[in-house]
Amino acid sequence: MELKAKTVSTIVKIFDVAFVVVCAILKWLGIFQNATITEVCMIGGVIGAIFGDVSINTALDKFKKGE
């Protein structure tokens, strides 16, 4: 089975949201005492930005096909 870039991007987005939510809950429960919510969100943002390129390229390809 071959994974396409769009599929991998979607999987990473789901993982990214779950990661931020789990880390935030762990922070609020006191398990991640030294982490701040800002740090958790920045890590999630970096993960999203790395794979956001795939979504941008996919959108641009669809836009170019319409021309």
PyMOL commands that set and color helices and strands:
alter all, ss='L'
color gray80, all
select helices_A, chain A and resi 5-28+37-65
alter helices_A, ss='H'
color red, helices_A
deselect
rebuild
show_as cartoon
